[in-house]
Amino acid sequence: MRALHFVPFVAALLDGRQATQRADTHGDQQHGGRVRLISTCTAYYLFNRADEGDPGVECPEDMMPWSLTPRMEAHSADAVLTLQPPEQAEPAGGSLVVAVEATRLAREVRGIGRYVRALLPRLVALRPGLQLILFVKRQADIEALQPGFDAIPVMRGRIQFRLAKDMHRTAADVHWYPWNTVAKVPARGAVVATVHDIVPIAHPDPRLRGWQKNLRWRRRYAATAKRSTLIIADSRFTADEIHRMLGVPYDRMRVVLLSADDFRIPPAEGDAATLARLGVTQPFVLAVGAADRRKNLATLDQAMARVVEAHPELRLVLAGPRRDGNSAGDSPAWRQTLGFVSDDELAALYRGAEVLVMPSTYEGFGLPVLEAMRLGTPVICAQASSLPEVGGNAALWVAPTSVDALANAIERVVCDEQLRMRLSAASVAQSARFSWDSTARQTIEVFEEAVVTASWR
């Protein structure tokens, strides 16, 4: 029998719900085999402490409060352990007040803003007793945001708005910082930060004038690592990077994958008119994202230059924000840069493309991959960072720095209709494994766990 420790929780935390937490494979690999099963609404914490030289105590089987059975969860490919509560246990509907740092929500439509907008109604719908307090930058933000949330029936009476300057003075069970870094923290209560990536410190500005900005980011992330009760990471890769760059132990991080099932899909009948309005002609290869160096668009350019020699009708379409300094004056005839596009336009681009190419060398998650897959678009990805966690077996994988490999992959997809059909079907199946509801449920579990953890400090 394994040496196990049981740490009793406060009885009021028993809620009788099925409580799950994926087994931390990072911890299993990097912490001497320790596997920690965590649920904030269970009566016990279960630890394997053999790697710390603590023999623990033998736990007779008849003392086990709940049975442990393995299962698979569709939201991630990981095995998790399920703690099945006794039949007499009843769900609790206690209050859970979550203060949300939302200073960028009124202005950010994509990126993290989309993540927050997707989660807020689901957090309320899935957790009875959960109340939200959104802290925004100015009064005008309240006027801009409140009508939209009031129009969602489940949000009525469950959400308040206040100014951000008062956040650290406001009593709440959890203070949630979903935009990577934590600012002022309250004197009491749990602090949870969602860290989507650590690009500013993993890929700092190399320019001499960028040293001050780099230092500011370093300090912000270091403060977040220190102040957070728990950190939510979008992917295992991001958790690894947080551990590598900031020294945060794995037992203070929880990996919660994102989704794209909120991406609105307009009727396909309007696609031709949308593409015509954008000036896009088929066939084309699509790349979505900003023009940062880590997006690896230079490799894509070189690969496309080779492909169009054999297929001069093919175009490369780039969709996503571009810095003011980026000029299309010297752009080759086969490349078209659109800049920012609406969701409806993006859907038409996904559906019209021969393939989406994601050559990025560094991503915290990679939402364009899931968006394209939801519409059945074949996907070619660089085998780097978090992308394998998102694309799974549905994408065509290439080495991130190989121009030849990328050119060959693009040509294969463009020329082989059967391959495109197989990739398209695999894309739809892969995207169905992710849902914002699952993201919200796991986020609620982290909030509840953080409350308990903070109370023991």
N, C-alpha and C positions, 0 to 999 in steps of 0.2 A: 504493500500500500504506500502511496506517495505521502510525503510529509506535508500536511496542510495546516493552514492557519485560518481560523474563523474570527472575524472582528464584528461583534454585534453592532447593528445600527439601532437608531431610535425606532421604537415600534411603530410610531406614527407614519414612518416612511413606507410601510407595507401598503402596496396599492393593488396587488393581485394581478397586475397586468403581465403579459409575457414580456420579459426584459431581456434584451439582447445586446451584445457588444461583440464585434468581430474579434477573434483572437489576433493579437498583434504579432504578425509574422516578423516584423522588424525586431521586436523584442525577443522573439524566439531565436532569431539568427544572431543578434548582436548583444544579447544580455544573458548568455549562458543558459538558454533554454527556458527562461522564465516566461510563463504565459499568465497574463492577468485577466481575470474575468470581472467586468465591471458593470454594475447596474445600480443606478441611484435609488431605485425603488425596490430593492431586495433587502432581505433581513441580514445578509452576511456579505462580507468581502472574502474572496477566496484567493489566496496567494500561494505560489510555489516559491519558497524562500531558500531552496537548497543551494542556489548559487551564491548566497550571501553568508554561507557557513552556519545558518540557523537550522537546526534539525527539525524544528516545528513540533507538532504533536500529531499522534496518530488519530485519525478521525474514523470511528466506527461507522459502518454504512447506515446503521439505524439512527445515527445522529444527523444524517444528511437531510436538510429541511425540504429540498426540492430535488428532483431528478435532473441529471444533465444528459442531454441528447444532442447529437450533432445535426445540423441542417445546413442548407445552402440558401443564401439570400440572393435574389435576382439582381438587386441593385449593384452588387459588386460580385466579383468572381471568388470572393474569399469564403472559406468555411467559418462559421461563427458557432458559438455555443449558446444554446437556449436554456434558460432556467425556467422550468415549468412550475408555476405556483400551485399551492394546494387548492383544492376545489372550494374550500370555505372562504378563501381570501376574497375580499371585495375591493373593487377599484376605488381609489381615493380621488376626489376632485378638488384638492386643495388649491389655494391661490398661488400663482407664480407670476410675479411682476417682473417684466423684462424691460429695462431701459436700453434704448437703441441709439447709438451714435449715427445720425442720419443727415449730417450736414451737407452731403453731396447728392442726396437722393433726388432733390427737385431738378437738378441739372444733368444728372447722369442717366441716360436712357439705356445704354449698353453696358457691358462689362459688369462691374460689381453692383452697379445700380440695378441691373436686371436680376442679379442673384437675390438682392434684398427684396425687390418687388415680388419675385416669385415666392419667396419664403414667408413673408409677413402674413398673408391671409391663411396660408396652410398651417403656420404655427398656431394661430388662433383656432382654426377649425379642428385641428387634431388634438389639442390639449385643453380640455375643459378647465376653466379657472385661470387661464393664461391672459394676462393683461399687458398691453404694449404702451410704452411711453416713448414717442419719437422725439429726439432732440435735434432741431434744425438750426440753421445758421441765423435766419432772420424771420421776422413776422411775415414777409412776403412769401416765404417758403411754406408756411402753414396755410396761407390762403391758396397757394398753388396745389398743395398735396391733399388737403382735407376733403375737397369734393370727390376726388377719385376714390379715396378709401371709404367715404360715407356711402358711395354707390355700391359697395360690396356688402351684402346683407350680413355676413358673418362677422364683419368688422364693427358693426354698429354697437356702441357702448363698450367696446373692448380696446379702443385706442385713444390715446391723448397725444397732444403736441405741446412741446415746450421749447424754450430756447436753449441752445447748447451750453451757454455759459453757466447754466444751473445744473448740468448733468451730474457733476461730481458731488453736488450737495443734495441730490434727490435720493430718497430711500427706495431701494428696489432689491429684489432677490438676486437678480443677475444684471450686470451692466455688459451689454454686448457691443463690441466694436468690430463691425463686419468689413471695414476698409483697411485691413492689413495691420494697422498700428493703433496703439492705445495712447490716448492723451492723459488728461488728469483722471485719477481713479478715486472712487469714493473711499471714505474711511472704513466703511463696512460693506459686506456683501461680496458676492462672487464676481469675478471679471473673466469674460470669455472673449477672445479675439479670433476672428477668422482671418487666417493668413493665406491668401490665394497664391502668392509667390513672393520671392525675395529678390526680384530682378534688380532693384536699385543697389543692393550690396553684393549680389553675385555677379552682376555685370555693371559695375560703376561707370560713370561718365569718364572716358579716358582723357578728355581735354584738361589742360592745365587749369582753366577757369572753373572746372567742375568740382574742384576739391572741396569747396564749402558745401555744395549740395550733397556730395557723397558723405561728408561727415555728418550732416543733418540726418540723412537716411540711416546711417549706421547707428546714431544715437536713438532714433525713433524705434528701430527694430530691437535694439538692445533693451530699451525700456519696456517694450511689449513683452519680450521674453521674461523679464523680471517681474512685471506687474500682473501678468495673466494667471488666473487660477488654472485654466485649461486653454489650450490652443486648438482650434479646428483647422485642419489642413485639407485643401481640395484634392490631394492625391498623396500616394505614398512617396512619390518623388519629392513633393514639396516638404513633407515631413522629414525626409532624409536631408534636404537642404537646410531646413531650420536647425536640425541637429548638428549638421556639419559647420554651418556658419555662425550659429548663435549658441550652440552648446545646450539647447533645450533637451532634457531627457525625453525619451519616447513615452514614458508613462504620464507625461503632462500634455501629450498630443493625441488627438483623435482624428482619423482620416474619414471625411464625409465627402463622397463624390457628388458632383453636380449633375445637372440634367439639361435637356433641351425640349422637353415635352410641352413647354408653354409657347414654343415658337409657332406663331400663327401661320397657317398654310392657306393662302388665298386660292380661289379657283384657278385651275391651270389654263382656262380659256383666255385669261388676260395676259398670259406670259409673253406672247408674240408682240403685243402692243407695248408692254413694259420694256422688253429688250430693244424694240425699235426706238422708243423714247430715249433710252440710254445710249443708243448708237452702237449696240453690240450685235455682231453678226455671228452666226454659227458656221462651223464648229469652233468651240473655244475651250481652253483649259482655264480653270478658275483658281485664284488664290485669294484668301480673305484674311485681313489683318493689317496692322500698322506696318510701317516701313523700317522698324528697328533692325539693328544688325542681327539680333538673335533670330529674327524671322527667316534669315538665310535666303533672301530673295536673289542675291547675287548668284548663288548656285542654281536656282531655278532659271534665271536669265540665261546662263550658259547652257543649261540643258535644253531649254526651248530653242535657242539659236541652232542647235544641232537638229532638233526634231523638225523645225520648219524648213530645213534644207530639203528634206524628203516629203514634207507635207506643207507646201507654201500656203495652203488655204487656212491653216490652223492659226488661231490667235491665242494670246495670253491676256486674260482680263484680271486686273488687280482691283479689288474692292476693299476699302478701309481707309481710315484717316491718314492723311499725309501732312508732313510738316510744310510750312510755307516755303521753305527753301528748296523743296523738291521740284524740279522742273521737268516737264515732259518734252522740252524742245529737242533734245537729242535722243528721244525714245525711238527704238526701231519700229518699223511699220506694223510688225506683228504684235506689239504690246499696246494695250489700252489701259489707262489708269482712270478709274472712276471716282476715287475718293469715297466719302461717306455715302452710303445708300440706305434707304428705308428698309424695314423688314419685308414689305411686300416685294420690293425690288430685289432684295437678297434672295427671297424664295424663288423668284423667277430665274435668277442667275444660277442657283443651285440646280434647279430642274433642267435648265437649258445646257448646262456644262457637260462636256464629255467626261470630265473627272475633276474633283477638287484635289489640289496638291497642297500639302501642309509640310513644307521643308524645314520648319522651325527647329532650332537646336535647343531651345529652352522655353518651356511652357509650364505654367502652374497647373493647368488642366488641359485646355484646348477645345473650347465650346464649338468653334466652327466645324470640327470633325463630327460632333454629334448632330449639329444642325443639318449638315449635308446628308448624313446617314439617315436622318429621319425622313428626308425626301427621296431616299433611294439613290443618291448620287454615289458613284464609285469614288473611293478615296485612296490616294497615295500619301503615305506619311513617312517622314524621317523617323528612324527607330532611335528616338532620343527622348530624354526627360520623361514627362508624364504621358506622352502620346500613346505608348503601348497599353496603358491602363484604360484609355478611352476607346481606342480603335479595336483592341482585341484581335481576334482572328479575321475580322471583316475587312481590314485595310490591306493594301499592298505595301510592304515595308521596304525601305531602301536605306543605305548608309547615308547619314546626313551630309557628309562632305564629298560624296562621290557624284560627280557630274554625269559620268557614264551610266551609273546605275539609275539615276533619276531620268535621264533621257530615254534609256531602254524601257523603263517602267511606263513612262508616258506613251511611248510609241506602242507598247503592247496593248494598253487599254484602248487607245484610239483606234487601233487596227483590228482588234479582236472583239467582235460583238458578243460572242459567247462569254468571254471573260468579263465584259462589262455587265452582262446580265447576272452572272454569278456574284460579282461584287455588289451589284445593286441589291440583290436579295439579301445578301449577308449584311449589308448596311442597315436595312430596315430592321432585321432581327437584332442586331447589336444595339441599335438606338432604343429598342423597346426594353432593354434591360435596365435602363436608367429612368428615374422619375423624381420630380420635385417633391412628391409626397414622401418618398423614402428619405430624401435629403432632409426634409422638415422633421420627420420622426426621429432620425438620428441626431439632429440638432437639438431637439427637445431633450433627448436623453443626456446630451452633453450639458445642457443648462442645469438639469436636475442633479447630475453628478457634481457639477461645479458648486452648487449650493451646499451639498453635503460636505464636499472637500473643504470649502471655505469655513464651514462651521466647526471643523475639527482643528483649524489652525489657531 
